[in-house]
Amino acid sequence: MMDQGEGAARGRGPDPGAGRPTVRDVAREAGVSLATVDRVLNDRPGVREATARRVGAAMERLGYQRDMAAANLSKRRSYRLVFLLAAGTNSFMHMLREAVEKTASFSSMDRIALQSRLVPPFDGPALAAALDAIDPRDTDGVAVVATDEPEVRDAMGRLAARGIRVLTLVSDAPNSARERFVGIDNVVAGRTAAGLLGRFCPAPGRIAVIMGSALLRDHVERRLGFETVIAREYPHLACLPPIEGRDDADTVARELSAQFAAEPGIVGIYSLGAGNRGIVRALEGRPGGRRLPVVVHELTPHARGALMAGVFDAVINQDAGHEIRSAVRILCALIDGRPTFEPQERISVDIFMRDNLP
């Protein structure tokens, strides 16, 4: 379950020409016997805590990854993982669902069963109910696109108390019982968007900012990063109060068109959520004037088309497939109580323009 970028992170041991690291390499690196490495890998007794930490550190330095199919077959271990994703028209959520389906199609050989469950977007009580409905008798781990609301945090706490490993995906809830977050650094993503749009907008004016909801921590963090850089590095620009489009194209089109009518000084647009088809419609209905630079998030089919047409200038992207595969690997590691290879799980902030589309 890896792509070229993930695989490239491996093989960082002391002998780069030796190929994929083995248990013998781990034993040599840690200065222990093969039997000790085997006991650590299989969580058997008889190993001092300091020795186990040394073996884990050696695995991370070498980029050692177990043959999980063989290990799981030998232990008859299986993993039952659930992804709680937002329903609706958000194209990136559709991409995440497709990534779960593709990963599930070949993860069964590793005795890993994946399923997606859809929850109404921006609905904390519904998400909390979905978390409470998960049965520990048939689920080992859960990845959830979280809203940062008290009822959701409480539900994650109840889930963890029942022995299910929980991580957040794409949007975090850091003050919850989740054990890991899988996604980009959203403050950095917002800062990156500001650096781009600041360069695209040399004339003084205002920036229209569109977010999905203030309940989503990823949107809040992107806005924070964006507005901080604009205020500090591009004082000729000012951010308008954000439009909360609820990731809905019709809402975004209506609200942005109204903002165009009320604010003639708009010189650029930053959309940090979904509903970007609404931006295209609002721009098409905008009275004559010079073209506005636009920076959005996620390389969906619609965003790709707008880039190709010259309507959007840049897309800040996160790799949906990498995020799902990483969530699977991390949940399995949490269930087994083993370390992960962190460079492999780091989700990068990608920038796409018309000239470098994959």
Secondary structure, DSSP 8 states (H G I E B T S, - for coil): ---HHHHTT---SS-GGG-S--HHHHHHHHT--HHHHHHHHTT-SS--HHHHHHHHHHHHHHT----HHHHHHHHT--EEEEEEEE-SS-HHHHHHHHHHHHHHHHHGGGTEEEEEEEE-TT-HHHHHHHHHT--TTT-SEEEE-----HHHHHHHHHHHHTT-EEEEESS--TTSS--EEES--HHHHHHHHHHHHHHH--S-EEEEEEES-TT-HHHHHHHHHHHHHHHHH-TTEEE---EE-TT-HHHHHHHHHHHHHH-TTEEEEEE-SS-THHHHHHHHTS-S-----EEEES--HHHHHHHHHTS--EEEE--HHHHHHHHHHHHHHHHHT----HHHH----EEE-GGG--
